[in-house]
Amino acid sequence: MELMYSSTRNQNEKVTASQAILKGLANDGGLFVPDAIPALDVSMEELAKMSYQETAYAVMKQFLTDFTEEELKTCIERAYDSKFDTTEIAPLVEAQGAYYLELFHGSTIAFKDMALSILPHLLITSARKNNVKNEIVILTATSGDTGKAALAGFAEVEGTKIIVFYPKNGVSPIQEKQMVTQKGANTHVVGIYGNFDQAQSGVKAMFSNPALKEELDKAGYQFSSANSINIGRLVPQIVYYVYAYAKLYANGVIGKDEKINVVVPTGNFGNILAAYYAKNMGLPIGKLICASNENKVLYDFFETGEYDKNREFILTNSPSMDILISSNLERLIYRIAGNDAAKNAELMKSLSTIGKYEITSEMKENLKDFYGNYTSEAETQAVIKDIYEDTGYVIDTHTAVAAGVYKKYKEVSGDTETKTVIASTASPFKFTRSVMNAIDAKYDSWEDFELVDELSKIGNVMVPNAIEEIRNAPVLHNTVCEVDEMEKVVKEFLSK
Ligand SMILES: *Cc1c(COP(=O)(O)O)cnc(C)c1O
């Protein structure tokens, strides 16, 4: 049976999986969601023996039902190969009694690689299946990590161009260097004088501009999105939760059907939504623990049932989570409203007009699977230092936000026994300065690459390729623009 996808704002807009991947966002501005979340159809005994790639096939085939076995297996093979520096793809590391699921072994050393190494292949396959003749233009707003991971995924992929917008003063120096040194004639990188939410809104506005769409079509182009709103990003992210559970089971850490908790450092709500989908597939997950940094709009939402983005935007040392509009939350809102597109559309309208909305008490009841909290900047630093001094394991700032919230969860709930997986979303080498400053203030005056080498020494881990590569790489992109010039910049790139 084919699984269809519909818009979170209009149940009548129905498309296949490949069409949803191609379109990115629905015509009405909604997000595509599967009409039902399929139940896992392989047993834990089988999953326990599977490689990452085999697990990926077992999970993804249930969502992408219009892909043939050969198409999907080819996409998986091309994505999860030697670009990853470990054959396990997503290894688990135990520290202080929790299991860190390291999602940063891909080419840009952050978890975005888990999905963005496969998305270009899913997209090209989808274009072929739907007889698309236009060149695909990937338009992406990034808070730092998506941008580089998307650039790396799409660089030199035939039939595609990619344009990435990032907040000029809102990403780490290493994140910026990674992006502006990107090779590939089909890649474009633009800094904007604004924050991530403005970049995201600008991109969304271009997607839902019919005049622009027509103009591009005439020129032989069409937009698609590599942002985490694309269902082709979300589905590959479900895989690693299934994989992690199966590995814990295979290693005897948990027994049959034993529930685990999952802690996810959250920004756009994509990664934790994937865990929620995994739970809805039947994976025994207890609590979904949503960890925010000082931009704690999600924590407040879980506390009060009101989502309110009208607040100060704080630049933190976990910049990939500096987000006030968590786009993927819309998929959860739709679901807790009982798949009610009209209700969801009403709330999203309220968000775009007055910047906030409040869910009903029935909807709030449906949030019981979630626990939300946040970690302050000072607490995040203390967590990094504590885990390092206690175990020698060095975690990045985003992962530390999750570890900090997990600590609070244990204190508040008393649930200290349930085995817990913490999504480790970036290598500490991606945020070297913040990480090293947390470990010892003396590092404050050191140069970036001195810190990299020192981290390698104290953490006893090799400097990842992604960092070695940019040591001496030339800057290839230097476009900067105002928020209201984004469309102009896109047209300029495409007219060359
Ligand atoms: C993107 C990102 C996050 C947030 O993930 P969401 O899916 O947007 O919630 C957390 N940590 C890192 C390192 C990231 O790059």
The ligand as a Gaussian input file, in Angstrom:
#p B3LYP/6-31G(d) Opt

LIG

0 1
 C       20.827000      21.508000      13.940000
 C       21.483000      21.169000      15.195000
 C       20.746000      20.958000      16.368000
 C       19.251000      21.125000      16.420000
 O       18.582000      20.134000      15.684000
 P       17.067000      20.366000      15.268000
 O       16.725000      19.191000      14.411000
 O       17.038000      21.644000      14.500000
 O       16.266000      20.446000      16.502000
 C       21.432000      20.587000      17.499000
 N       22.769000      20.463000      17.511000
 C       23.509000      20.657000      16.397000
 C       24.989000      20.525000      16.475000
 C       22.899000      21.012000      15.203000
 O       23.648000      21.203000      14.114000

